Protein backbone atom coordinates (compact mmCIF):
# COMPACT_ATOMS: atom_id res chain seq x y z
CA UNK A 1 0.00 0.00 0.00
CA UNK A 2 2.88 2.40 0.69
CA UNK A 3 4.18 1.97 -2.87
CA UNK A 4 0.81 3.08 -4.23
CA UNK A 5 0.76 6.04 -1.85
CA UNK A 6 4.29 7.00 -2.86
CA UNK A 7 3.38 6.67 -6.55
CA UNK A 8 0.27 8.82 -6.13
CA UNK A 9 2.20 11.42 -4.16
CA UNK A 10 4.90 11.49 -6.82
CA UNK A 11 2.33 11.84 -9.59
CA UNK A 12 0.53 14.64 -7.75
CA UNK A 13 3.81 16.50 -7.21
CA UNK A 14 4.72 16.14 -10.89
CA UNK A 15 1.37 17.57 -11.97
CA UNK A 16 1.67 20.42 -9.49
CA UNK A 17 5.13 21.46 -10.68
CA UNK A 18 4.13 21.13 -14.34
CA UNK A 19 1.09 23.37 -13.84
CA UNK A 20 3.17 25.93 -11.94
CA UNK A 21 5.55 26.32 -14.88
CA UNK A 22 4.29 28.87 -17.35
CA UNK A 23 5.80 29.76 -20.66
CA UNK A 24 7.44 33.17 -20.66
CA UNK A 25 5.24 36.02 -21.88
CA UNK A 26 5.43 36.62 -25.60
CA UNK A 27 7.23 39.75 -26.69
CA UNK A 28 5.38 41.90 -29.18
CA UNK A 29 6.99 44.32 -31.58
CA UNK A 30 6.50 48.06 -31.29
CA UNK A 31 4.73 47.93 -34.67
CA UNK A 32 2.22 45.36 -33.39
CA UNK A 33 1.52 47.41 -30.27
CA UNK A 34 1.11 50.65 -32.24
CA UNK A 35 -1.14 48.94 -34.80
CA UNK A 36 -3.16 47.38 -32.00
CA UNK A 37 -3.52 50.79 -30.33
CA UNK A 38 -4.90 52.25 -33.57
CA UNK A 39 -7.36 49.36 -33.94
CA UNK A 40 -8.36 49.80 -30.30
CA UNK A 41 -8.89 53.57 -30.69
CA UNK A 42 -11.02 53.03 -33.79
CA UNK A 43 -13.15 50.10 -32.60
CA UNK A 44 -12.92 49.55 -28.85
CA UNK A 45 -12.38 52.84 -27.05
CA UNK A 46 -16.03 53.90 -27.12
CA UNK A 47 -16.94 51.09 -24.68
CA UNK A 48 -13.60 50.15 -23.09
CA UNK A 49 -12.34 53.72 -22.61
CA UNK A 50 -9.75 55.82 -24.38
CA UNK A 51 -6.30 54.29 -23.88
CA UNK A 52 -8.01 51.50 -21.85
CA UNK A 53 -8.70 53.97 -19.04
CA UNK A 54 -12.01 54.36 -17.22
CA UNK A 55 -14.26 52.24 -19.43
CA UNK A 56 -17.78 53.69 -19.52
CA UNK A 57 -19.52 50.44 -20.53
CA UNK A 58 -17.19 47.53 -21.24
CA UNK A 59 -14.82 45.70 -18.96
CA UNK A 60 -11.49 47.21 -17.90
CA UNK A 61 -9.05 45.56 -20.29
CA UNK A 62 -6.10 46.64 -18.16
CA UNK A 63 -7.14 43.83 -15.81
CA UNK A 64 -7.82 41.19 -18.47
CA UNK A 65 -5.88 38.02 -17.53
CA UNK A 66 -2.72 37.92 -19.65
CA UNK A 67 -2.76 34.12 -19.70
CA UNK A 68 -6.15 33.96 -21.43
CA UNK A 69 -5.26 34.75 -25.02
CA UNK A 70 -7.76 32.29 -26.51
CA UNK A 71 -10.57 33.75 -24.37
CA UNK A 72 -9.71 37.23 -25.66
CA UNK A 73 -9.61 36.09 -29.29
CA UNK A 74 -12.92 34.24 -28.89
CA UNK A 75 -14.60 37.24 -27.23
CA UNK A 76 -13.42 39.67 -29.90
CA UNK A 77 -14.21 37.32 -32.77
CA UNK A 78 -17.62 36.10 -31.61
CA UNK A 79 -18.73 38.81 -29.20
CA UNK A 80 -19.61 38.40 -25.53
CA UNK A 81 -22.62 39.61 -23.57
CA UNK A 82 -23.36 43.10 -24.98
CA UNK A 83 -20.10 43.26 -26.98
CA UNK A 84 -20.69 42.71 -30.70
CA UNK A 85 -18.64 40.20 -32.70
CA UNK A 86 -15.72 41.71 -34.60
CA UNK A 87 -14.64 38.58 -36.47
CA UNK A 88 -16.20 39.72 -39.76
CA UNK A 89 -14.50 43.13 -39.55
CA UNK A 90 -11.07 42.33 -38.13
CA UNK A 91 -8.55 39.94 -39.65
CA UNK A 92 -6.91 37.41 -37.29
CA UNK A 93 -3.61 39.34 -37.45
CA UNK A 94 -5.45 42.53 -36.45
CA UNK A 95 -6.94 40.74 -33.44
CA UNK A 96 -3.38 39.63 -32.57
CA UNK A 97 -2.19 43.24 -32.83
CA UNK A 98 -5.08 44.25 -30.58
CA UNK A 99 -4.03 41.56 -28.09
CA UNK A 100 -0.45 42.87 -28.23
CA UNK A 101 -1.72 46.33 -27.27
CA UNK A 102 -3.92 45.00 -24.45
CA UNK A 103 -1.09 42.88 -23.05
CA UNK A 104 1.59 45.56 -23.40
CA UNK A 105 -0.61 48.38 -22.17
CA UNK A 106 -0.80 52.03 -23.03
CA UNK A 107 2.59 52.84 -21.54
CA UNK A 108 4.29 50.50 -24.00
CA UNK A 109 2.34 52.14 -26.82
CA UNK A 110 3.40 55.61 -25.68
CA UNK A 111 7.01 54.44 -25.38
CA UNK A 112 6.99 52.87 -28.85
CA UNK A 113 5.45 56.03 -30.34
CA UNK A 114 8.28 58.13 -28.87
CA UNK A 115 10.96 56.07 -30.63
CA UNK A 116 9.57 56.87 -34.10
Backbone torsions as a table, in degrees:
resi	resn	phi	psi	omega
1	UNK	NA	-33.6	-179.8
2	UNK	-68.4	-30.1	176.2
3	UNK	-64.6	-41.0	179.1
4	UNK	-66.3	-41.7	178.4
5	UNK	-62.5	-44.0	179.1
6	UNK	-63.3	-40.9	179.0
7	UNK	-64.3	-44.7	179.3
8	UNK	-65.1	-40.6	177.7
9	UNK	-63.6	-42.4	178.2
10	UNK	-63.3	-43.2	178.9
11	UNK	-63.9	-44.5	179.2
12	UNK	-62.0	-42.0	179.2
13	UNK	-64.5	-41.0	178.8
14	UNK	-61.8	-43.9	179.2
15	UNK	-64.9	-39.8	-179.5
16	UNK	-64.0	-46.3	-179.4
17	UNK	-69.5	-34.5	178.5
18	UNK	-67.0	-39.3	-179.8
19	UNK	-73.5	-25.2	179.4
20	UNK	-75.2	-23.1	-179.9
21	UNK	-81.8	125.0	177.9
22	UNK	-118.1	148.8	176.4
23	UNK	-70.5	149.3	-179.0
24	UNK	-63.5	149.5	-179.4
25	UNK	-61.4	142.4	-179.5
26	UNK	-72.3	139.7	176.4
27	UNK	-91.2	133.4	178.8
28	UNK	-110.0	147.4	-179.1
29	UNK	-74.8	158.6	177.4
30	UNK	-60.2	-35.5	179.0
31	UNK	-64.0	-43.9	178.2
32	UNK	-61.4	-44.1	-178.6
33	UNK	-65.3	-44.6	179.0
34	UNK	-64.4	-43.1	177.4
35	UNK	-63.1	-44.2	177.8
36	UNK	-61.0	-38.0	178.6
37	UNK	-64.2	-39.0	178.7
38	UNK	-67.3	-41.8	177.1
39	UNK	-62.6	-43.5	179.1
40	UNK	-60.6	-48.8	-177.9
41	UNK	-59.6	-38.9	-176.9
42	UNK	-75.0	-38.4	-169.3
43	UNK	-116.1	-23.2	-168.7
44	UNK	-115.3	-25.5	-170.4
45	UNK	-64.5	-27.7	-179.3
46	UNK	-57.8	-41.4	-179.1
47	UNK	-97.4	-36.1	-174.4
48	UNK	-97.1	2.6	175.9
49	UNK	90.1	143.6	177.0
50	UNK	-61.6	132.7	179.8
51	UNK	57.1	27.8	-179.5
52	UNK	63.7	23.1	-178.6
53	UNK	-108.9	135.3	174.3
54	UNK	50.8	64.6	-179.1
55	UNK	-63.7	127.8	-179.4
56	UNK	-75.0	-30.2	-175.0
57	UNK	-128.9	-54.4	-174.7
58	UNK	-76.4	177.2	179.8
59	UNK	-71.6	158.3	179.3
60	UNK	-79.8	103.9	-175.7
61	UNK	-70.7	-13.2	175.4
62	UNK	-65.7	-21.4	-179.2
63	UNK	-105.6	7.5	179.9
64	UNK	-64.8	132.2	-177.4
65	UNK	-60.0	123.4	-175.9
66	UNK	-69.6	-13.9	180.0
67	UNK	-96.9	13.8	-178.0
68	UNK	-120.3	52.4	179.9
69	UNK	-55.9	-48.3	-176.8
70	UNK	-64.8	-34.6	176.4
71	UNK	-63.8	-41.9	178.2
72	UNK	-61.7	-51.0	-178.7
73	UNK	-59.0	-44.4	179.7
74	UNK	-62.9	-43.2	-179.7
75	UNK	-64.4	-43.5	180.0
76	UNK	-68.7	-43.9	-177.2
77	UNK	-67.1	-46.8	-171.9
78	UNK	-104.8	-7.7	-176.3
79	UNK	82.5	163.4	179.5
80	UNK	-156.9	130.4	-178.4
81	UNK	52.3	-118.9	-178.6
82	UNK	-88.0	-2.9	178.8
83	UNK	-79.1	129.0	179.6
84	UNK	-74.3	158.5	175.7
85	UNK	-75.2	138.7	180.0
86	UNK	-111.4	2.2	-175.8
87	UNK	-59.3	-30.2	179.3
88	UNK	-81.0	-17.5	-177.3
89	UNK	-104.0	-28.9	-178.2
90	UNK	-110.4	136.1	175.2
91	UNK	-75.2	156.2	178.5
92	UNK	-53.8	-38.3	180.0
93	UNK	-68.9	-29.1	176.1
94	UNK	-71.2	-37.3	176.0
95	UNK	-65.2	-36.5	175.6
96	UNK	-64.7	-41.0	177.2
97	UNK	-63.6	-39.8	176.8
98	UNK	-62.3	-42.2	176.8
99	UNK	-62.0	-41.7	179.1
100	UNK	-58.2	-42.7	178.8
101	UNK	-65.4	-45.1	-179.2
102	UNK	-62.5	-44.0	-179.4
103	UNK	-67.7	-44.6	-176.6
104	UNK	-73.7	-35.2	-179.9
105	UNK	89.6	168.6	-177.2
106	UNK	-66.5	-34.4	179.2
107	UNK	-60.0	-43.0	178.5
108	UNK	-63.9	-37.8	178.0
109	UNK	-64.6	-44.8	178.9
110	UNK	-62.8	-41.6	178.8
111	UNK	-63.9	-41.6	-178.2
112	UNK	-71.6	-28.2	177.9
113	UNK	-71.2	-31.8	-180.0
114	UNK	-68.9	-29.0	-175.6
115	UNK	-81.3	-2.9	-179.3
116	UNK	-81.5	NA	NA
